[in-house]
Amino acid sequence: MKTIFACAVLALGIALSTAAADAKGCIKGAVVGGVAGHYTVHHGVIGAAVGCYIGHREAKRAARQKELQRHQPQQTQPQPQ
């Protein structure tokens, strides 16, 4: 019962977040981290918080990498004559 309440509070906190765009990767990470934390050390809330942080960080890293690739000039190979 305590775990269900903690998950509900966490989900409500995520849902009421003011900047939905900043939560990219957080929800997926929180779900995975919460389940992993619950089954490994019986601390699902801590696992969800850590998973949210890691998911958000990885989403930012992927977006930054995609942006860098988009702005790099295309290298063309010389045509043989």
C-alpha positions as CSV (number, residue, x, y, z in Angstrom):
1,M,0.0,0.0,0.0
2,K,2.9,2.3,0.9
3,T,4.5,1.7,-2.5
4,I,1.3,2.4,-4.4
5,F,0.9,5.7,-2.6
6,A,4.5,6.7,-3.3
7,C,4.1,5.8,-7.0
8,A,0.9,7.8,-7.1
9,V,2.6,10.9,-5.5
10,L,5.5,10.6,-8.0
11,A,3.2,10.3,-11.0
12,L,1.1,13.3,-9.8
13,G,4.3,15.3,-9.4
14,I,5.4,14.5,-12.9
15,A,2.0,15.2,-14.3
16,L,1.9,18.6,-12.6
17,S,5.3,19.6,-13.8
18,T,5.3,23.1,-15.3
19,A,7.6,22.4,-18.2
20,A,6.5,19.3,-20.0
21,A,9.3,19.7,-22.6
22,D,11.9,19.5,-19.9
23,A,10.6,16.1,-18.8
24,K,11.7,14.4,-22.0
25,G,13.1,11.0,-21.0
26,C,12.1,11.4,-17.4
27,I,8.9,9.4,-17.4
28,K,10.4,6.4,-19.2
29,G,13.5,6.5,-16.9
30,A,11.3,6.8,-13.8
31,V,9.2,3.8,-14.7
32,V,12.3,1.6,-15.4
33,G,14.1,2.9,-12.3
34,G,11.1,2.5,-10.1
35,V,10.6,-1.1,-11.1
36,A,14.3,-1.9,-10.8
37,G,14.6,-0.2,-7.4
38,H,11.5,-2.0,-6.1
39,Y,12.8,-5.4,-7.1
40,T,16.5,-5.0,-6.2
41,V,16.6,-2.9,-3.0
42,H,12.9,-2.4,-2.2
43,H,13.2,1.4,-2.8
44,G,11.1,2.1,-5.8
45,V,10.8,5.8,-5.2
46,I,14.5,6.3,-5.0
47,G,14.9,4.2,-8.2
48,A,12.3,6.3,-9.9
49,A,14.0,9.5,-9.0
50,V,17.4,8.2,-10.2
51,G,15.8,6.8,-13.4
52,C,14.2,10.1,-14.1
53,Y,17.5,11.9,-13.8
54,I,19.3,9.4,-16.0
55,G,16.5,9.3,-18.6
56,H,16.4,13.1,-18.8
57,R,20.2,13.3,-19.1
58,E,20.3,10.7,-21.9
59,A,17.5,12.5,-23.7
60,K,19.4,15.8,-23.6
61,R,22.6,14.1,-24.8
62,A,20.7,12.5,-27.7
63,A,19.1,15.8,-28.7
64,R,22.4,17.6,-28.5
65,Q,24.1,14.9,-30.7
66,K,21.2,15.1,-33.2
67,E,21.5,18.9,-33.3
68,L,25.3,18.7,-33.9
69,Q,24.8,16.3,-36.7
70,R,22.2,18.5,-38.3
71,H,24.5,21.5,-38.3
72,Q,27.6,19.8,-39.6
73,P,28.3,20.5,-43.3
74,Q,27.8,17.6,-45.6
75,Q,31.1,16.3,-47.0
76,T,30.9,15.6,-50.7
77,Q,33.3,13.2,-52.4
78,P,35.0,14.5,-55.5
79,Q,33.7,13.2,-58.8
80,P,36.3,11.1,-60.8
81,Q,37.1,12.6,-64.2
